[in-house]
Amino acid sequence: MTKFLFVYHGGSVPQGKEAQARVMDQWGRWYAGMAAAVVDGGNPVGKSATVLSDKSVVAHGGANPASGYSIVQAESLEAALAMAKGCPILEGNGSVEVAPLIDM
């Protein structure tokens, strides 16, 4: 099995306790549905900055800053993509970047 990094981009922040609880429930059900495939459920991340090749820094992560991450196991990229398609962030106009982790 290969480990895959899910990097979450964007998404909306739910307003109000009821909306927050509903979104957390969606994430919980999604993780539960992936069961043992979840290696590290990850976390949201704060505002980022990007260091470019010329050593300059772009505040707020640039054009598509990360908003969180998870690590999952899957048999193939296609299987990992299928898991990512169920991510609740997609309902908030976010995206999930999927990349295999390479053992060194």
N, C-alpha and C positions, 0 to 999 in steps of 0.2 A: 504494500500500500504506500502511496505517495502522500506526503503532507502538502497541503496547499494553504497559502496565505490569502485570506480575504481582506482586502483593504476597502473600507467604506468611505465613500465620498458624498458630501452634501447631506441631503435629507432635511426634514423640517423638525423643529423642536415643538413637541406637543404643548399646548397651552392649557393650564388647569390640571388639577389633581386627577379628575376623571379621565381626561385624555391621556395623561401620563401613565395612569394605571392600565389603560387599554393597550397602549403601545408596549409597555413592559410585558404584559400578558402575551402579546403577539410574538415578541422576541423569545419569551420563555417557551411557548409552544413550538416555535421554529427550532430552537436548540433541542428541545425534547424529541422532536421528530427526527433529528439527525443522530440522536442517541450517542453511541460510542464513537461516532465519526468525529465528534468535537474533541480535539486535543487540548485546545486552550480557547475558552469562550471569548477571551480578549476583553477589551474595554473601549469606551469612547476615548477620544484624545482631545486635548485642548488646542487652542490656536497654535498653528505651526509657523515656522519660517523655513524658507528653502535657500540653501547655499548653492549657487550656480558655479559652473566650471571656471568662470573668471573671478571667483571668490566673492562676488557681490551677493547680497542677501535680499530676498524678496519676502516682505512681511506677509503674514496671513497665509503662507503656504503656496502662494501663486494662484494660477488659474483654476486648479482643481485640488484644493487641500484635502488631506485625509481627515475623516471624522471618527474613525475607529478601526478596529481590526479583530480578526479571529483566525485560528489555525484549525483546519479540519484534515481528516484523512479520507482519501477516496481512491478507487481503483484506477481512475483515469481523469484527465482534464474534463472530459464530457460529463462524468459523474459529479465532479466538483462544480461545474457550471450548473448542472441540474439542481444541486443543493442551493447554490447562490440565487437561483431564480425564485426561491421561496422567501428570500430575506425581506423582512418588514421595511427596511430602509427604501426599497423600491416604491412602496406606496407613498412615501414622502418626497418623491422626485429625486431620490439619491441614486447612487450606483454602487456596484460591487466590482472591484478589480480582483481577478483571480490569477494567482501565479504559483507554480510549483516551487516548493522549497528544495534546494539542491544540497544534499549531504556532502560535506567536504572532508 
